[in-house]
């Protein structure tokens, strides 16, 4: 939550890729916003960000990227 509160300005931008990259945090302390599984850990301790989403409420659209924000490109978004 602290990462998100510290980056409110970047999360308020109109550009979806920019907002997703603002979410990027691999910091080990606290809860990272972009988590990757540690395959050396037991299955119940392999934390992973499975989706990054963007909401366009006025247009009624949901955009989904499979995986964490560190892998976002314009081509990886699906629009619903």
N, CA, C and O atoms as a Maestro MAE file, in Angstrom:
{
 s_m_m2io_version
 :::
 2.0.0
}

f_m_ct {
 s_m_title
 :::
 protein
 m_atom[320] {
  # First column is atom index #
  i_m_mmod_type
  r_m_x_coord
  r_m_y_coord
  r_m_z_coord
  i_m_residue_number
  s_m_chain_name
  s_m_pdb_residue_name
  s_m_pdb_atom_name
  i_m_atomic_number
  :::
  1 25 0.823 -1.186 0.000 1 A "UNK " " N  " 7
  2 3 0.000 0.000 0.000 1 A "UNK " " CA " 6
  3 2 0.875 1.259 0.000 1 A "UNK " " C  " 6
  4 15 0.553 2.262 -0.638 1 A "UNK " " O  " 8
  5 25 1.985 1.176 0.733 2 A "UNK " " N  " 7
  6 3 2.870 2.345 0.790 2 A "UNK " " CA " 6
  7 2 3.382 2.703 -0.607 2 A "UNK " " C  " 6
  8 15 3.436 3.881 -0.960 2 A "UNK " " O  " 8
  9 25 3.760 1.693 -1.406 3 A "UNK " " N  " 7
  10 3 4.240 1.954 -2.771 3 A "UNK " " CA " 6
  11 2 3.160 2.671 -3.582 3 A "UNK " " C  " 6
  12 15 3.459 3.629 -4.295 3 A "UNK " " O  " 8
  13 25 1.931 2.224 -3.480 4 A "UNK " " N  " 7
  14 3 0.843 2.833 -4.233 4 A "UNK " " CA " 6
  15 2 0.583 4.262 -3.772 4 A "UNK " " C  " 6
  16 15 0.390 5.156 -4.596 4 A "UNK " " O  " 8
  17 25 0.578 4.478 -2.472 5 A "UNK " " N  " 7
  18 3 0.370 5.833 -1.933 5 A "UNK " " CA " 6
  19 2 1.490 6.775 -2.359 5 A "UNK " " C  " 6
  20 15 1.241 7.951 -2.626 5 A "UNK " " O  " 8
  21 25 2.714 6.273 -2.424 6 A "UNK " " N  " 7
  22 3 3.857 7.095 -2.817 6 A "UNK " " CA " 6
  23 2 3.867 7.407 -4.307 6 A "UNK " " C  " 6
  24 15 4.613 8.285 -4.740 6 A "UNK " " O  " 8
  25 25 3.066 6.718 -5.094 7 A "UNK " " N  " 7
  26 3 3.078 6.883 -6.551 7 A "UNK " " CA " 6
  27 2 1.722 7.270 -7.125 7 A "UNK " " C  " 6
  28 15 1.406 6.916 -8.261 7 A "UNK " " O  " 8
  29 25 0.930 7.984 -6.361 8 A "UNK " " N  " 7
  30 3 -0.416 8.375 -6.793 8 A "UNK " " CA " 6
  31 2 -0.374 9.154 -8.113 8 A "UNK " " C  " 6
  32 15 -1.220 8.934 -8.980 8 A "UNK " " O  " 8
  33 25 0.586 10.050 -8.276 9 A "UNK " " N  " 7
  34 3 0.653 10.858 -9.494 9 A "UNK " " CA " 6
  35 2 0.827 9.989 -10.737 9 A "UNK " " C  " 6
  36 15 0.132 10.191 -11.732 9 A "UNK " " O  " 8
  37 25 1.744 9.028 -10.691 10 A "UNK " " N  " 7
  38 3 1.966 8.134 -11.830 10 A "UNK " " CA " 6
  39 2 0.784 7.231 -12.107 10 A "UNK " " C  " 6
  40 15 0.545 6.846 -13.252 10 A "UNK " " O  " 8
  41 25 0.042 6.890 -11.062 11 A "UNK " " N  " 7
  42 3 -1.129 6.023 -11.231 11 A "UNK " " CA " 6
  43 2 -2.329 6.779 -11.774 11 A "UNK " " C  " 6
  44 15 -3.323 6.168 -12.167 11 A "UNK " " O  " 8
  45 25 -2.244 8.103 -11.798 12 A "UNK " " N  " 7
  46 3 -3.360 8.927 -12.266 12 A "UNK " " CA " 6
  47 2 -3.228 9.312 -13.730 12 A "UNK " " C  " 6
  48 15 -4.108 9.982 -14.269 12 A "UNK " " O  " 8
  49 25 -2.146 8.903 -14.387 13 A "UNK " " N  " 7
  50 3 -1.920 9.269 -15.782 13 A "UNK " " CA " 6
  51 2 -2.908 8.599 -16.724 13 A "UNK " " C  " 6
  52 15 -3.521 7.587 -16.386 13 A "UNK " " O  " 8
  53 25 -3.051 9.174 -17.900 14 A "UNK " " N  " 7
  54 3 -3.996 8.648 -18.890 14 A "UNK " " CA " 6
  55 2 -3.436 7.445 -19.649 14 A "UNK " " C  " 6
  56 15 -4.202 6.637 -20.175 14 A "UNK " " O  " 8
  57 25 -2.119 7.319 -19.712 15 A "UNK " " N  " 7
  58 3 -1.486 6.272 -20.514 15 A "UNK " " CA " 6
  59 2 -1.376 4.979 -19.716 15 A "UNK " " C  " 6
  60 15 -0.753 4.951 -18.654 15 A "UNK " " O  " 8
  61 25 -1.977 3.915 -20.224 16 A "UNK " " N  " 7
  62 3 -2.086 2.639 -19.508 16 A "UNK " " CA " 6
  63 2 -0.729 2.005 -19.222 16 A "UNK " " C  " 6
  64 15 -0.505 1.537 -18.105 16 A "UNK " " O  " 8
  65 25 0.177 1.974 -20.186 17 A "UNK " " N  " 7
  66 3 1.491 1.378 -19.941 17 A "UNK " " CA " 6
  67 2 2.237 2.141 -18.852 17 A "UNK " " C  " 6
  68 15 2.914 1.534 -18.022 17 A "UNK " " O  " 8
  69 25 2.119 3.454 -18.850 18 A "UNK " " N  " 7
  70 3 2.760 4.259 -17.808 18 A "UNK " " CA " 6
  71 2 2.214 3.951 -16.427 18 A "UNK " " C  " 6
  72 15 2.971 3.866 -15.460 18 A "UNK " " O  " 8
  73 25 0.904 3.783 -16.329 19 A "UNK " " N  " 7
  74 3 0.300 3.425 -15.039 19 A "UNK " " CA " 6
  75 2 0.777 2.053 -14.587 19 A "UNK " " C  " 6
  76 15 1.079 1.857 -13.409 19 A "UNK " " O  " 8
  77 25 0.846 1.104 -15.512 20 A "UNK " " N  " 7
  78 3 1.291 -0.242 -15.152 20 A "UNK " " CA " 6
  79 2 2.740 -0.217 -14.672 20 A "UNK " " C  " 6
  80 15 3.076 -0.879 -13.691 20 A "UNK " " O  " 8
  81 25 3.594 0.533 -15.346 21 A "UNK " " N  " 7
  82 3 4.997 0.599 -14.940 21 A "UNK " " CA " 6
  83 2 5.163 1.308 -13.600 21 A "UNK " " C  " 6
  84 15 6.123 1.042 -12.876 21 A "UNK " " O  " 8
  85 25 4.240 2.204 -13.262 22 A "UNK " " N  " 7
  86 3 4.259 2.842 -11.944 22 A "UNK " " CA " 6
  87 2 4.005 1.801 -10.854 22 A "UNK " " C  " 6
  88 15 4.480 1.947 -9.728 22 A "UNK " " O  " 8
  89 25 3.262 0.762 -11.190 23 A "UNK " " N  " 7
  90 3 2.975 -0.311 -10.233 23 A "UNK " " CA " 6
  91 2 4.197 -1.189 -9.981 23 A "UNK " " C  " 6
  92 15 4.208 -1.974 -9.033 23 A "UNK " " O  " 8
  93 25 5.212 -1.066 -10.810 24 A "UNK " " N  " 7
  94 3 6.365 -1.951 -10.738 24 A "UNK " " CA " 6
  95 2 7.121 -1.773 -9.427 24 A "UNK " " C  " 6
  96 15 7.581 -0.679 -9.100 24 A "UNK " " O  " 8
  97 25 7.239 -2.860 -8.691 25 A "UNK " " N  " 7
  98 3 8.033 -2.901 -7.463 25 A "UNK " " CA " 6
  99 2 8.404 -4.346 -7.194 25 A "UNK " " C  " 6
  100 15 7.538 -5.198 -6.996 25 A "UNK " " O  " 8
  101 25 9.693 -4.609 -7.187 26 A "UNK " " N  " 7
  102 3 10.171 -5.952 -6.868 26 A "UNK " " CA " 6
  103 2 10.786 -5.984 -5.476 26 A "UNK " " C  " 6
  104 15 11.470 -6.944 -5.121 26 A "UNK " " O  " 8
  105 25 10.549 -4.948 -4.691 27 A "UNK " " N  " 7
  106 3 11.170 -4.824 -3.368 27 A "UNK " " CA " 6
  107 2 10.813 -6.005 -2.471 27 A "UNK " " C  " 6
  108 15 9.642 -6.370 -2.363 27 A "UNK " " O  " 8
  109 25 11.803 -6.599 -1.834 28 A "UNK " " N  " 7
  110 3 11.536 -7.756 -0.970 28 A "UNK " " CA " 6
  111 2 10.836 -7.395 0.336 28 A "UNK " " C  " 6
  112 15 10.093 -8.210 0.884 28 A "UNK " " O  " 8
  113 25 11.065 -6.182 0.843 29 A "UNK " " N  " 7
  114 3 10.399 -5.809 2.085 29 A "UNK " " CA " 6
  115 2 8.946 -5.438 1.807 29 A "UNK " " C  " 6
  116 15 8.635 -4.894 0.748 29 A "UNK " " O  " 8
  117 25 8.083 -5.723 2.726 30 A "UNK " " N  " 7
  118 3 6.665 -5.469 2.492 30 A "UNK " " CA " 6
  119 2 6.139 -6.427 1.445 30 A "UNK " " C  " 6
  120 15 6.656 -7.535 1.298 30 A "UNK " " O  " 8
  121 25 5.134 -6.021 0.728 31 A "UNK " " N  " 7
  122 3 4.545 -6.856 -0.322 31 A "UNK " " CA " 6
  123 2 4.864 -6.230 -1.674 31 A "UNK " " C  " 6
  124 15 4.400 -5.124 -1.952 31 A "UNK " " O  " 8
  125 25 5.637 -6.895 -2.519 32 A "UNK " " N  " 7
  126 3 5.924 -6.334 -3.837 32 A "UNK " " CA " 6
  127 2 4.659 -6.291 -4.689 32 A "UNK " " C  " 6
  128 15 3.766 -7.128 -4.557 32 A "UNK " " O  " 8
  129 25 4.611 -5.305 -5.552 33 A "UNK " " N  " 7
  130 3 3.461 -5.177 -6.442 33 A "UNK " " CA " 6
  131 2 3.619 -6.108 -7.642 33 A "UNK " " C  " 6
  132 15 2.626 -6.506 -8.251 33 A "UNK " " O  " 8
  133 25 4.845 -6.454 -7.981 34 A "UNK " " N  " 7
  134 3 5.122 -7.373 -9.077 34 A "UNK " " CA " 6
  135 2 5.926 -8.537 -8.505 34 A "UNK " " C  " 6
  136 15 7.120 -8.398 -8.237 34 A "UNK " " O  " 8
  137 25 5.282 -9.666 -8.321 35 A "UNK " " N  " 7
  138 3 5.931 -10.811 -7.675 35 A "UNK " " CA " 6
  139 2 6.202 -11.922 -8.684 35 A "UNK " " C  " 6
  140 15 5.388 -12.191 -9.568 35 A "UNK " " O  " 8
  141 25 7.346 -12.553 -8.538 36 A "UNK " " N  " 7
  142 3 7.732 -13.678 -9.387 36 A "UNK " " CA " 6
  143 2 7.973 -14.891 -8.493 36 A "UNK " " C  " 6
  144 15 8.541 -14.755 -7.410 36 A "UNK " " O  " 8
  145 25 7.549 -16.070 -8.933 37 A "UNK " " N  " 7
  146 3 7.689 -17.249 -8.072 37 A "UNK " " CA " 6
  147 2 9.150 -17.647 -7.881 37 A "UNK " " C  " 6
  148 15 9.956 -17.607 -8.811 37 A "UNK " " O  " 8
  149 25 9.460 -18.027 -6.665 38 A "UNK " " N  " 7
  150 3 10.770 -18.585 -6.347 38 A "UNK " " CA " 6
  151 2 10.610 -20.098 -6.411 38 A "UNK " " C  " 6
  152 15 10.062 -20.706 -5.491 38 A "UNK " " O  " 8
  153 25 11.084 -20.705 -7.486 39 A "UNK " " N  " 7
  154 3 10.871 -22.129 -7.728 39 A "UNK " " CA " 6
  155 2 11.599 -23.025 -6.727 39 A "UNK " " C  " 6
  156 15 11.389 -24.238 -6.709 39 A "UNK " " O  " 8
  157 25 12.451 -22.431 -5.897 40 A "UNK " " N  " 7
  158 3 13.110 -23.221 -4.857 40 A "UNK " " CA " 6
  159 2 12.232 -23.381 -3.620 40 A "UNK " " C  " 6
  160 15 12.543 -24.174 -2.731 40 A "UNK " " O  " 8
  161 25 11.143 -22.631 -3.565 41 A "UNK " " N  " 7
  162 3 10.237 -22.663 -2.417 41 A "UNK " " CA " 6
  163 2 9.137 -23.699 -2.628 41 A "UNK " " C  " 6
  164 15 8.858 -24.082 -3.765 41 A "UNK " " O  " 8
  165 25 8.509 -24.156 -1.542 42 A "UNK " " N  " 7
  166 3 7.355 -25.057 -1.678 42 A "UNK " " CA " 6
  167 2 6.237 -24.352 -2.470 42 A "UNK " " C  " 6
  168 15 6.164 -23.124 -2.484 42 A "UNK " " O  " 8
  169 25 5.394 -25.117 -3.110 43 A "UNK " " N  " 7
  170 3 4.343 -24.573 -3.983 43 A "UNK " " CA " 6
  171 2 3.473 -23.533 -3.277 43 A "UNK " " C  " 6
  172 15 3.027 -22.577 -3.911 43 A "UNK " " O  " 8
  173 25 3.227 -23.702 -1.982 44 A "UNK " " N  " 7
  174 3 2.364 -22.754 -1.270 44 A "UNK " " CA " 6
  175 2 3.087 -21.471 -0.873 44 A "UNK " " C  " 6
  176 15 2.503 -20.617 -0.207 44 A "UNK " " O  " 8
  177 25 4.352 -21.323 -1.274 45 A "UNK " " N  " 7
  178 3 5.099 -20.106 -0.979 45 A "UNK " " CA " 6
  179 2 5.685 -19.472 -2.242 45 A "UNK " " C  " 6
  180 15 6.613 -18.668 -2.159 45 A "UNK " " O  " 8
  181 25 5.157 -19.825 -3.385 46 A "UNK " " N  " 7
  182 3 5.619 -19.270 -4.664 46 A "UNK " " CA " 6
  183 2 4.671 -18.153 -5.104 46 A "UNK " " C  " 6
  184 15 3.778 -18.368 -5.923 46 A "UNK " " O  " 8
  185 25 4.876 -16.983 -4.559 47 A "UNK " " N  " 7
  186 3 4.005 -15.844 -4.857 47 A "UNK " " CA " 6
  187 2 4.252 -15.354 -6.273 47 A "UNK " " C  " 6
  188 15 5.395 -15.288 -6.724 47 A "UNK " " O  " 8
  189 25 3.167 -15.007 -6.979 48 A "UNK " " N  " 7
  190 3 3.297 -14.560 -8.363 48 A "UNK " " CA " 6
  191 2 2.156 -13.616 -8.721 48 A "UNK " " C  " 6
  192 15 1.000 -13.872 -8.386 48 A "UNK " " O  " 8
  193 25 2.484 -12.534 -9.396 49 A "UNK " " N  " 7
  194 3 1.468 -11.642 -9.944 49 A "UNK " " CA " 6
  195 2 0.982 -12.280 -11.244 49 A "UNK " " C  " 6
  196 15 1.762 -12.446 -12.182 49 A "UNK " " O  " 8
  197 25 -0.281 -12.634 -11.304 50 A "UNK " " N  " 7
  198 3 -0.789 -13.353 -12.474 50 A "UNK " " CA " 6
  199 2 -1.468 -12.437 -13.491 50 A "UNK " " C  " 6
  200 15 -1.651 -12.833 -14.642 50 A "UNK " " O  " 8
  201 25 -1.844 -11.220 -13.089 51 A "UNK " " N  " 7
  202 3 -2.493 -10.309 -14.029 51 A "UNK " " CA " 6
  203 2 -2.311 -8.866 -13.587 51 A "UNK " " C  " 6
  204 15 -2.243 -8.561 -12.397 51 A "UNK " " O  " 8
  205 25 -2.234 -7.996 -14.574 52 A "UNK " " N  " 7
  206 3 -2.238 -6.552 -14.368 52 A "UNK " " CA " 6
  207 2 -3.460 -6.045 -15.111 52 A "UNK " " C  " 6
  208 15 -3.657 -6.374 -16.281 52 A "UNK " " O  " 8
  209 25 -4.280 -5.250 -14.446 53 A "UNK " " N  " 7
  210 3 -5.508 -4.794 -15.091 53 A "UNK " " CA " 6
  211 2 -5.573 -3.277 -15.142 53 A "UNK " " C  " 6
  212 15 -4.989 -2.583 -14.310 53 A "UNK " " O  " 8
  213 25 -6.289 -2.784 -16.127 54 A "UNK " " N  " 7
  214 3 -6.572 -1.362 -16.266 54 A "UNK " " CA " 6
  215 2 -8.050 -1.199 -16.535 54 A "UNK " " C  " 6
  216 15 -8.625 -1.904 -17.364 54 A "UNK " " O  " 8
  217 25 -8.660 -0.268 -15.829 55 A "UNK " " N  " 7
  218 3 -10.088 -0.005 -16.000 55 A "UNK " " CA " 6
  219 2 -10.295 1.321 -16.700 55 A "UNK " " C  " 6
  220 15 -9.692 2.326 -16.325 55 A "UNK " " O  " 8
  221 25 -11.145 1.330 -17.715 56 A "UNK " " N  " 7
  222 3 -11.586 2.549 -18.381 56 A "UNK " " CA " 6
  223 2 -13.076 2.634 -18.114 56 A "UNK " " C  " 6
  224 15 -13.886 2.186 -18.925 56 A "UNK " " O  " 8
  225 25 -13.436 3.209 -16.979 57 A "UNK " " N  " 7
  226 3 -14.840 3.231 -16.553 57 A "UNK " " CA " 6
  227 2 -15.743 4.014 -17.492 57 A "UNK " " C  " 6
  228 15 -16.829 3.526 -17.807 57 A "UNK " " O  " 8
  229 25 -15.355 5.218 -17.965 58 A "UNK " " N  " 7
  230 3 -16.252 5.943 -18.878 58 A "UNK " " CA " 6
  231 2 -16.569 5.159 -20.157 58 A "UNK " " C  " 6
  232 15 -17.681 5.247 -20.679 58 A "UNK " " O  " 8
  233 25 -15.597 4.395 -20.660 59 A "UNK " " N  " 7
  234 3 -15.804 3.622 -21.893 59 A "UNK " " CA " 6
  235 2 -16.342 2.228 -21.612 59 A "UNK " " C  " 6
  236 15 -16.724 1.513 -22.538 59 A "UNK " " O  " 8
  237 25 -16.376 1.834 -20.333 60 A "UNK " " N  " 7
  238 3 -16.849 0.493 -19.996 60 A "UNK " " CA " 6
  239 2 -15.918 -0.597 -20.474 60 A "UNK " " C  " 6
  240 15 -16.364 -1.665 -20.892 60 A "UNK " " O  " 8
  241 25 -14.597 -0.327 -20.412 61 A "UNK " " N  " 7
  242 3 -13.612 -1.304 -20.887 61 A "UNK " " CA " 6
  243 2 -12.718 -1.782 -19.741 61 A "UNK " " C  " 6
  244 15 -12.400 -1.041 -18.812 61 A "UNK " " O  " 8
  245 25 -12.334 -3.037 -19.851 62 A "UNK " " N  " 7
  246 3 -11.377 -3.659 -18.954 62 A "UNK " " CA " 6
  247 2 -10.215 -4.126 -19.814 62 A "UNK " " C  " 6
  248 15 -10.414 -4.839 -20.797 62 A "UNK " " O  " 8
  249 25 -9.001 -3.727 -19.446 63 A "UNK " " N  " 7
  250 3 -7.818 -4.187 -20.173 63 A "UNK " " CA " 6
  251 2 -7.014 -5.063 -19.235 63 A "UNK " " C  " 6
  252 15 -6.793 -4.711 -18.077 63 A "UNK " " O  " 8
  253 25 -6.576 -6.210 -19.744 64 A "UNK " " N  " 7
  254 3 -5.881 -7.204 -18.931 64 A "UNK " " CA " 6
  255 2 -4.568 -7.594 -19.605 64 A "UNK " " C  " 6
  256 15 -4.518 -7.867 -20.804 64 A "UNK " " O  " 8
  257 25 -3.515 -7.611 -18.803 65 A "UNK " " N  " 7
  258 3 -2.204 -8.109 -19.233 65 A "UNK " " CA " 6
  259 2 -1.921 -9.345 -18.395 65 A "UNK " " C  " 6
  260 15 -2.029 -9.302 -17.169 65 A "UNK " " O  " 8
  261 25 -1.568 -10.422 -19.031 66 A "UNK " " N  " 7
  262 3 -1.244 -11.659 -18.317 66 A "UNK " " CA " 6
  263 2 0.164 -11.537 -17.739 66 A "UNK " " C  " 6
  264 15 1.144 -11.495 -18.483 66 A "UNK " " O  " 8
  265 25 0.261 -11.481 -16.417 67 A "UNK " " N  " 7
  266 3 1.547 -11.348 -15.744 67 A "UNK " " CA " 6
  267 2 1.678 -10.015 -15.047 67 A "UNK " " C  " 6
  268 15 0.743 -9.216 -15.009 67 A "UNK " " O  " 8
  269 25 2.850 -9.792 -14.501 68 A "UNK " " N  " 7
  270 3 3.115 -8.581 -13.735 68 A "UNK " " CA " 6
  271 2 3.410 -7.373 -14.604 68 A "UNK " " C  " 6
  272 15 3.625 -7.508 -15.809 68 A "UNK " " O  " 8
  273 25 3.421 -6.190 -13.998 69 A "UNK " " N  " 7
  274 3 3.637 -4.966 -14.760 69 A "UNK " " CA " 6
  275 2 5.018 -4.851 -15.396 69 A "UNK " " C  " 6
  276 15 5.193 -4.056 -16.320 69 A "UNK " " O  " 8
  277 25 5.998 -5.614 -14.932 70 A "UNK " " N  " 7
  278 3 7.338 -5.499 -15.521 70 A "UNK " " CA " 6
  279 2 7.395 -6.070 -16.933 70 A "UNK " " C  " 6
  280 15 8.383 -5.860 -17.636 70 A "UNK " " O  " 8
  281 25 6.363 -6.783 -17.362 71 A "UNK " " N  " 7
  282 3 6.352 -7.394 -18.695 71 A "UNK " " CA " 6
  283 2 5.341 -6.742 -19.640 71 A "UNK " " C  " 6
  284 15 5.090 -7.258 -20.729 71 A "UNK " " O  " 8
  285 25 4.769 -5.632 -19.236 72 A "UNK " " N  " 7
  286 3 3.735 -4.957 -20.034 72 A "UNK " " CA " 6
  287 2 4.327 -4.310 -21.283 72 A "UNK " " C  " 6
  288 15 5.359 -3.642 -21.226 72 A "UNK " " O  " 8
  289 25 3.654 -4.522 -22.404 73 A "UNK " " N  " 7
  290 3 3.899 -3.759 -23.638 73 A "UNK " " CA " 6
  291 2 2.523 -3.462 -24.228 73 A "UNK " " C  " 6
  292 15 1.526 -4.050 -23.807 73 A "UNK " " O  " 8
  293 25 2.467 -2.575 -25.175 74 A "UNK " " N  " 7
  294 3 1.169 -2.253 -25.790 74 A "UNK " " CA " 6
  295 2 0.543 -3.503 -26.401 74 A "UNK " " C  " 6
  296 15 -0.681 -3.630 -26.397 74 A "UNK " " O  " 8
  297 25 1.335 -4.416 -26.918 75 A "UNK " " N  " 7
  298 3 0.826 -5.604 -27.597 75 A "UNK " " CA " 6
  299 2 0.324 -6.679 -26.629 75 A "UNK " " C  " 6
  300 15 -0.368 -7.601 -27.061 75 A "UNK " " O  " 8
  301 25 0.650 -6.590 -25.331 76 A "UNK " " N  " 7
  302 3 0.264 -7.655 -24.402 76 A "UNK " " CA " 6
  303 2 -1.097 -7.434 -23.754 76 A "UNK " " C  " 6
  304 15 -1.581 -8.306 -23.033 76 A "UNK " " O  " 8
  305 25 -1.715 -6.296 -23.994 77 A "UNK " " N  " 7
  306 3 -3.022 -6.012 -23.392 77 A "UNK " " CA " 6
  307 2 -4.150 -6.660 -24.192 77 A "UNK " " C  " 6
  308 15 -4.130 -6.659 -25.423 77 A "UNK " " O  " 8
  309 25 -5.112 -7.200 -23.496 78 A "UNK " " N  " 7
  310 3 -6.370 -7.676 -24.096 78 A "UNK " " CA " 6
  311 2 -7.467 -6.738 -23.604 78 A "UNK " " C  " 6
  312 15 -7.480 -6.357 -22.434 78 A "UNK " " O  " 8
  313 25 -8.370 -6.373 -24.474 79 A "UNK " " N  " 7
  314 3 -9.439 -5.452 -24.118 79 A "UNK " " CA " 6
  315 2 -10.782 -6.167 -24.107 79 A "UNK " " C  " 6
  316 15 -11.117 -6.899 -25.038 79 A "UNK " " O  " 8
  317 25 -11.534 -5.948 -23.056 80 A "UNK " " N  " 7
  318 3 -12.879 -6.540 -22.913 80 A "UNK " " CA " 6
  319 2 -13.887 -5.436 -22.703 80 A "UNK " " C  " 6
  320 15 -15.079 -5.708 -22.559 80 A "UNK " " O  " 8
  :::
 }
 m_bond[319] {
  # First column is bond index #
  i_m_from
  i_m_to
  i_m_order
  :::
  1 1 2 1
  2 2 3 1
  3 3 4 2
  4 3 5 1
  5 5 6 1
  6 6 7 1
  7 7 8 2
  8 7 9 1
  9 9 10 1
  10 10 11 1
  11 11 12 2
  12 11 13 1
  13 13 14 1
  14 14 15 1
  15 15 16 2
  16 15 17 1
  17 17 18 1
  18 18 19 1
  19 19 20 2
  20 19 21 1
  21 21 22 1
  22 22 23 1
  23 23 24 2
  24 23 25 1
  25 25 26 1
  26 26 27 1
  27 27 28 2
  28 27 29 1
  29 29 30 1
  30 30 31 1
  31 31 32 2
  32 31 33 1
  33 33 34 1
  34 34 35 1
  35 35 36 2
  36 35 37 1
  37 37 38 1
  38 38 39 1
  39 39 40 2
  40 39 41 1
  41 41 42 1
  42 42 43 1
  43 43 44 2
  44 43 45 1
  45 45 46 1
  46 46 47 1
  47 47 48 2
  48 47 49 1
  49 49 50 1
  50 50 51 1
  51 51 52 2
  52 51 53 1
  53 53 54 1
  54 54 55 1
  55 55 56 2
  56 55 57 1
  57 57 58 1
  58 58 59 1
  59 59 60 2
  60 59 61 1
  61 61 62 1
  62 62 63 1
  63 63 64 2
  64 63 65 1
  65 65 66 1
  66 66 67 1
  67 67 68 2
  68 67 69 1
  69 69 70 1
  70 70 71 1
  71 71 72 2
  72 71 73 1
  73 73 74 1
  74 74 75 1
  75 75 76 2
  76 75 77 1
  77 77 78 1
  78 78 79 1
  79 79 80 2
  80 79 81 1
  81 81 82 1
  82 82 83 1
  83 83 84 2
  84 83 85 1
  85 85 86 1
  86 86 87 1
  87 87 88 2
  88 87 89 1
  89 89 90 1
  90 90 91 1
  91 91 92 2
  92 91 93 1
  93 93 94 1
  94 94 95 1
  95 95 96 2
  96 95 97 1
  97 97 98 1
  98 98 99 1
  99 99 100 2
  100 99 101 1
  101 101 102 1
  102 102 103 1
  103 103 104 2
  104 103 105 1
  105 105 106 1
  106 106 107 1
  107 107 108 2
  108 107 109 1
  109 109 110 1
  110 110 111 1
  111 111 112 2
  112 111 113 1
  113 113 114 1
  114 114 115 1
  115 115 116 2
  116 115 117 1
  117 117 118 1
  118 118 119 1
  119 119 120 2
  120 119 121 1
  121 121 122 1
  122 122 123 1
  123 123 124 2
  124 123 125 1
  125 125 126 1
  126 126 127 1
  127 127 128 2
  128 127 129 1
  129 129 130 1
  130 130 131 1
  131 131 132 2
  132 131 133 1
  133 133 134 1
  134 134 135 1
  135 135 136 2
  136 135 137 1
  137 137 138 1
  138 138 139 1
  139 139 140 2
  140 139 141 1
  141 141 142 1
  142 142 143 1
  143 143 144 2
  144 143 145 1
  145 145 146 1
  146 146 147 1
  147 147 148 2
  148 147 149 1
  149 149 150 1
  150 150 151 1
  151 151 152 2
  152 151 153 1
  153 153 154 1
  154 154 155 1
  155 155 156 2
  156 155 157 1
  157 157 158 1
  158 158 159 1
  159 159 160 2
  160 159 161 1
  161 161 162 1
  162 162 163 1
  163 163 164 2
  164 163 165 1
  165 165 166 1
  166 166 167 1
  167 167 168 2
  168 167 169 1
  169 169 170 1
  170 170 171 1
  171 171 172 2
  172 171 173 1
  173 173 174 1
  174 174 175 1
  175 175 176 2
  176 175 177 1
  177 177 178 1
  178 178 179 1
  179 179 180 2
  180 179 181 1
  181 181 182 1
  182 182 183 1
  183 183 184 2
  184 183 185 1
  185 185 186 1
  186 186 187 1
  187 187 188 2
  188 187 189 1
  189 189 190 1
  190 190 191 1
  191 191 192 2
  192 191 193 1
  193 193 194 1
  194 194 195 1
  195 195 196 2
  196 195 197 1
  197 197 198 1
  198 198 199 1
  199 199 200 2
  200 199 201 1
  201 201 202 1
  202 202 203 1
  203 203 204 2
  204 203 205 1
  205 205 206 1
  206 206 207 1
  207 207 208 2
  208 207 209 1
  209 209 210 1
  210 210 211 1
  211 211 212 2
  212 211 213 1
  213 213 214 1
  214 214 215 1
  215 215 216 2
  216 215 217 1
  217 217 218 1
  218 218 219 1
  219 219 220 2
  220 219 221 1
  221 221 222 1
  222 222 223 1
  223 223 224 2
  224 223 225 1
  225 225 226 1
  226 226 227 1
  227 227 228 2
  228 227 229 1
  229 229 230 1
  230 230 231 1
  231 231 232 2
  232 231 233 1
  233 233 234 1
  234 234 235 1
  235 235 236 2
  236 235 237 1
  237 237 238 1
  238 238 239 1
  239 239 240 2
  240 239 241 1
  241 241 242 1
  242 242 243 1
  243 243 244 2
  244 243 245 1
  245 245 246 1
  246 246 247 1
  247 247 248 2
  248 247 249 1
  249 249 250 1
  250 250 251 1
  251 251 252 2
  252 251 253 1
  253 253 254 1
  254 254 255 1
  255 255 256 2
  256 255 257 1
  257 257 258 1
  258 258 259 1
  259 259 260 2
  260 259 261 1
  261 261 262 1
  262 262 263 1
  263 263 264 2
  264 263 265 1
  265 265 266 1
  266 266 267 1
  267 267 268 2
  268 267 269 1
  269 269 270 1
  270 270 271 1
  271 271 272 2
  272 271 273 1
  273 273 274 1
  274 274 275 1
  275 275 276 2
  276 275 277 1
  277 277 278 1
  278 278 279 1
  279 279 280 2
  280 279 281 1
  281 281 282 1
  282 282 283 1
  283 283 284 2
  284 283 285 1
  285 285 286 1
  286 286 287 1
  287 287 288 2
  288 287 289 1
  289 289 290 1
  290 290 291 1
  291 291 292 2
  292 291 293 1
  293 293 294 1
  294 294 295 1
  295 295 296 2
  296 295 297 1
  297 297 298 1
  298 298 299 1
  299 299 300 2
  300 299 301 1
  301 301 302 1
  302 302 303 1
  303 303 304 2
  304 303 305 1
  305 305 306 1
  306 306 307 1
  307 307 308 2
  308 307 309 1
  309 309 310 1
  310 310 311 1
  311 311 312 2
  312 311 313 1
  313 313 314 1
  314 314 315 1
  315 315 316 2
  316 315 317 1
  317 317 318 1
  318 318 319 1
  319 319 320 2
  :::
 }
}
